Amino acid sequence: MFKRIYFIFFIFIVFLAAGIAGCASSENAGSSRSSSSAISPSVFTRDIQGLGSGSFTSENISIGRGSKYELDGILTIPEGEMPRGGFPAAVIVHGSGPIDMDGNVFAYSIYKDIAEYLSSSGIAVARYNKRTFSHPYEMIEELGGSLTVYEETIEDAVLAANLLRADPRVNSGRVFIIGHSLGGMLAPRIQTSGGNFAGLILMAGSPRFLLDISYDQNVDYIEKTMTGEEKANAFASLSGWDDMVSTILAIPDEDAKNVDIGGMSAYYLKDLYFHPVSGYIDNVRVPILVLQGSADFQVLADKDYALYKEMFTGRNNVFFNLYNGLNHMFIESTTGYTDEYLSPGNVDKQVLEDIARWIRQASL
């Protein structure tokens, strides 16, 4: 599909998974691990680790209905008396890679955890399959290396927000975005691209360029998995990282569409580089909640979270929560590496409570 640039070193997992540019597996293309994707409307009572006991209704929705990239989704609506003006609501926006509506990553289903807890707490939530999960081959055929995060993520997040605002049970002025990982990075850009959210919740996002984050992930991988000569050689290979990034950014746009780098086109990466988070922050005036796990080894508390705090200095409507011992999925870290994702777990109770409380307070 692309000319591939080879390096001695590798581009490790950026946020959740490789294959951002739509190169999803055939298993993902043909089926979903989401047990909720074909449900009929019914009433549930949520109880994650003893969390929440409110009832809510789950309904099938469609994002981009009638379009070539129509997406299955679920809307969870609280049961009980509707507040004046309607329920506050949120759209969950995925991290990188071809991810389904439940956020199924190994043994975790974090978007399902978040949606169902919030709806048991009086907040409507829309979640949906990502375009690269549901339509990977169609996107490759149509867009190839010209795919950017606009087609992959931004457009559908705006459509989901509009769908919520059109629902008479939802308070149209109190629709929030919950962006996880890459979704958190993109939330300010989504906001200024027509999202018009009442507030942004950035979960394990970053204001840094993807390849800068990837460099740190490589270093972490080498430190944790290699020894001796292998380790020394791996670190030596990373010495060319800055030159590699400069080379990518210098590729002309049309040529960049035909260059593959770790499952992403160079054009995709250039689009991210030339649309940095810092370019949108000043135009986002709504409240923002920044959440980070201290044990996150994919996005770093001492770099990414710290940079957010620096960027938002002087903004009295930006709030920060750092959670001790939680990983990139906001679940308790056990091994400090990706193998811990293989052990079942749920999003931490305190995180869920904090998100629900913040949305309710911001909706008053």
Long-range contacts (C-beta under 8 A, 24 or more apart in sequence): 1-140, 1-144, 1-145, 1-260, 2-144, 2-145, 2-258, 2-259, 2-260, 2-265, 3-258, 3-259, 3-260, 4-259, 4-260, 4-261, 5-244, 5-248, 5-259, 5-260, 5-261, 5-266, 7-237, 7-240, 7-244, 8-233, 8-237, 8-240, 9-218, 9-234, 9-237, 9-238, 9-240, 9-241, 10-218, 10-262, 11-211, 11-214, 11-218, 11-261, 11-262, 12-214, 12-217, 12-218, 12-221, 13-217, 13-298, 13-338, 14-96, 14-182, 14-210, 14-213, 14-214, 14-217, 14-298, 15-95, 15-96, 15-97, 15-181, 15-182, 15-204, 15-213, 15-298, 15-299, 15-328, 16-94, 16-95, 16-96, 16-97, 16-99, 16-105, 16-181, 16-182, 16-298, 16-328, 17-95, 17-96, 17-97, 17-98, 17-99, 17-105, 18-97, 18-262, 18-263, 19-97, 19-98, 19-132, 19-263, 20-96, 20-97, 20-132, 20-152, 20-182, 20-263, 20-264, 20-268, 21-132, 21-145, 21-147, 21-260, 21-263, 21-264, 21-265, 21-268, 22-98, 22-132, 22-136, 22-139, 22-140, 22-143, 22-147, 22-152, 23-136, 23-140, 23-263, 24-98, 24-132, 24-133, 24-136, 25-98, 28-98, 28-100, 28-133, 28-136, 29-133, 29-134, 29-136, 29-137, 32-72, 32-100, 32-101, 32-129, 32-133, 33-100, 33-102, 33-104, 34-100, 34-101, 34-102, 34-104, 34-109, 34-112, 34-129, 35-102, 36-74, 36-101, 36-102, 36-112, 37-72, 37-74, 37-100, 37-101, 37-129, 39-74, 43-79, 44-116, 45-120, 46-116, 46-117, 46-119, 46-120, 48-113, 48-116, 48-117, 48-346, 48-347, 48-349, 48-352, 49-346, 49-349, 51-117, 51-120, 51-346, 51-349, 51-352, 51-353, 52-116, 52-117, 52-120, 52-121, 52-352, 53-120, 54-78, 54-79, 54-80, 54-119, 54-120, 54-121, 54-122, 55-79, 55-80, 55-120, 56-116, 56-119, 56-120, 61-126, 61-128, 61-163, 63-126, 63-128, 63-156, 63-159, 63-160, 63-163, 64-155, 64-156, 64-159, 68-135, 68-138, 68-142, 69-131, 69-134, 69-135, 69-138, 69-139, 69-156, 71-128, 71-129, 71-130, 71-131, 71-134, 71-156, 72-101, 72-128, 72-129, 72-134, 73-101, 73-126, 73-127, 73-128, 73-129, 73-160, 74-101, 74-115, 74-126, 74-127, 74-128, 75-124, 75-125, 75-126, 75-164, 75-167, 76-115, 76-116, 76-118, 76-119, 76-124, 76-125, 77-119, 77-124, 77-169, 78-119, 78-120, 78-121, 78-122, 78-123, 78-124, 80-122, 82-169, 83-122, 83-171, 85-171, 85-173, 85-174, 86-167, 86-168, 86-169, 86-170, 86-171, 86-172, 86-174, 87-122, 87-123, 87-124, 87-169, 87-170, 87-171, 88-122, 88-123, 88-124, 88-170, 88-171, 88-174, 88-175, 88-176, 88-198, 88-359, 88-360, 88-362, 88-363, 89-123, 89-124, 89-125, 89-126, 89-164, 89-167, 89-170, 89-171, 89-174, 89-175, 89-176, 90-118, 90-123, 90-124, 90-125, 90-126, 90-175, 90-176, 90-177, 90-178, 90-201, 90-359, 91-125, 91-126, 91-127, 91-157, 91-160, 91-161, 91-164, 91-175, 91-176, 91-177, 91-178, 91-197, 92-125, 92-126, 92-127, 92-178, 92-180, 92-183, 93-153, 93-157, 93-177, 93-178, 93-179, 93-180, 93-183, 93-184, 93-186, 93-187, 93-190, 94-130, 94-153, 94-180, 94-181, 94-182, 94-183, 95-180, 95-181, 95-182, 95-183, 95-204, 96-181, 96-182, 97-130, 97-132, 98-130, 98-132, 98-133, 98-136, 99-129, 99-130, 99-133, 100-129, 100-130, 100-133, 101-127, 101-128, 101-129, 102-127, 103-127, 103-180, 105-329, 105-341, 106-341, 106-342, 107-341, 107-342, 107-343, 107-344, 107-345, 108-329, 108-331, 108-341, 108-344, 108-345, 110-180, 110-329, 110-330, 110-331, 110-347, 111-180, 113-346, 113-347, 113-352, 114-178, 114-347, 114-352, 114-355, 117-347, 117-352, 117-356, 118-352, 118-355, 118-356, 118-359, 121-356, 121-360, 122-356, 122-360, 123-356, 123-359, 123-360, 124-164, 124-167, 124-169, 124-170, 126-160, 126-163, 126-164, 128-156, 128-160, 130-156, 131-156, 144-257, 144-258, 144-265, 145-256, 145-257, 145-258, 145-259, 145-260, 145-265, 145-266, 145-267, 145-268, 146-257, 146-265, 146-267, 147-265, 147-267, 147-268, 148-267, 148-268, 148-271, 148-272, 149-182, 149-186, 149-189, 149-268, 149-271, 149-272, 150-193, 150-271, 153-182, 153-183, 153-186, 153-190, 154-186, 154-189, 154-190, 154-193, 157-183, 157-186, 157-190, 157-195, 158-190, 158-193, 158-194, 158-195, 161-195, 161-196, 161-197, 171-363, 173-198, 174-198, 174-359, 174-362, 174-363, 176-200, 176-201, 176-359, 176-362, 177-201, 178-203, 178-355, 179-203, 179-205, 180-204, 180-205, 181-205, 181-298, 181-299, 181-328, 185-277, 188-277, 188-280, 188-281, 188-283, 188-284, 189-275, 189-277, 189-280, 191-280, 191-283, 191-284, 191-286, 192-280, 192-283, 192-284, 197-286, 198-286, 198-287, 198-362, 198-363, 199-286, 199-287, 199-288, 199-289, 199-358, 199-359, 199-362, 200-284, 200-286, 200-287, 200-288, 200-289, 201-288, 201-289, 201-291, 201-355, 201-358, 201-359, 202-288, 202-289, 202-290, 202-291, 202-308, 203-291, 203-330, 204-291, 204-292, 204-293, 204-296, 204-298, 204-299, 204-328, 204-329, 204-330, 205-290, 205-299, 205-304, 205-308, 206-277, 206-299, 206-304, 206-307, 206-308, 207-276, 207-277, 207-278, 207-281, 207-304, 207-307, 207-308, 207-311, 208-303, 208-304, 208-307, 209-245, 209-272, 209-273, 209-276, 210-269, 210-272, 211-241, 211-245, 211-248, 211-269, 211-273, 213-298, 213-299, 213-304, 214-262, 215-241, 216-300, 216-303, 217-297, 217-298, 220-297, 224-336, 224-337, 249-273, 277-311, 278-311, 281-311, 281-312, 285-317, 286-317, 287-317, 287-318, 287-319, 287-362, 288-312, 288-315, 288-317, 288-318, 288-319, 289-318, 289-319, 289-320, 289-321, 289-354, 289-355, 289-358, 290-318, 290-319, 290-320, 290-321, 291-320, 291-321, 291-323, 291-330, 291-351, 291-354, 291-355, 292-320, 292-321, 292-322, 292-323, 293-322, 293-323, 293-325, 293-326, 293-327, 293-328, 293-330, 293-333, 294-322, 294-323, 294-324, 294-325, 294-326, 295-324, 295-325, 295-326, 295-327, 295-333, 295-336, 296-326, 296-327, 296-328, 296-333, 297-327, 297-328, 297-333, 297-336, 297-337, 298-328, 299-328, 319-358, 321-351, 321-354, 323-348, 323-350, 323-351, 326-351
